[in-house]
């Protein structure tokens, strides 16, 4: 198993509460990940530096949570050739609908898989990332099958 198969990036420390739901599911599936707080708007140079070598570090999927203008997932997707999953966060007066539209409407050639707004989306982003990894990992695939048989809930 690669050192860090999944990168979970959020645009702000205020996104941690929701994105922790994603991490709970990644922990359940025992998938390695790294988390970063990097904004496409507030620290684009730091984001660029992190993304530059992300694929060579063994990262296979990126989950990016962002609210409001939600540029983060799209900016990341424009710089990598691995799957990016965008999680729209409810951090604006528009209740996350603005983030959903920002993430889901990427131009042709720069896809971002988009999940539901908020904690349901954070959980589904983790599961989708695990499904992608399970395409090449039978042990992980079997754990997904058991997860589905048991009602798609984490057993603590």
C-alpha angles and dihedrals in degrees: 000000000000119000095247114011096170131039116203110198126181129186097226141016087242087069093064097092093059097036090052086072087063091050092051089059093045088051090050091055091043093234119157117241144163125216127212136175106218127149123210087212107034101039109013094154091057090048091050091049092051095046095045095080101019096115094050089055090064098260110152103175134024124208113196123188118196140157137205109009087008096199094152100087093045095046090050092047090052090059104042139052097215127091117284120197116198122210113198110215128210099235103126142064086262091065095238097305089113090054091047092054092045093053101039097049101067118153120256112281096029105074124183118187105227128206134187124299117271132347096349088055092047090054093046091048089058092048092048091050090050090049089054091050091045090063086080101026118068094187090056090045091054090050089052091051090052090046091055093045089054095055100271093277129128114248110217 
